Amino acid sequence: MAQVTIEVNGRPYLVGCEDGQEANLRELAALFDNQVRQVSADVGNLGETRLFLMGALLMADELADAKTKLARAHAELNRIRTSQGDAEGRAIAALDAAARRIEALAEKTAG
């Protein structure tokens, strides 16, 4: 297990992670640090625990919004796929009917 020192709100924290995940952990820590610093700038210093809690809650809110948008996008994609499938089915049926008519006309003119 790897250990990484991250910095949040100007303070270092030693955190463990799986080997190979160090860069990802640093990126996540930077996101959290930015959120905490923004809360601190907006609200003032609330104390580390409350500051971290507010930062985490704001990030959780952003995550929930992103999940909602993703669910809507998936629903829209499924609707489009269903609509496309219906349109393809109608197109195939129309082509089959046209082919039958053409064959019938060809038989009339040949016969």
Secondary structure by P-SEA (a helix, b strand, c coil): cbbbbbbcccbbbbbbbcccaaaaaaaaaaaaaaaaaaaaaacccccaaaaaaaaaaaaaaaaaaaaaaaaaaaaaaaaaaaaaaaaaaaaaaaaaaaaaaaaaaaaaaac
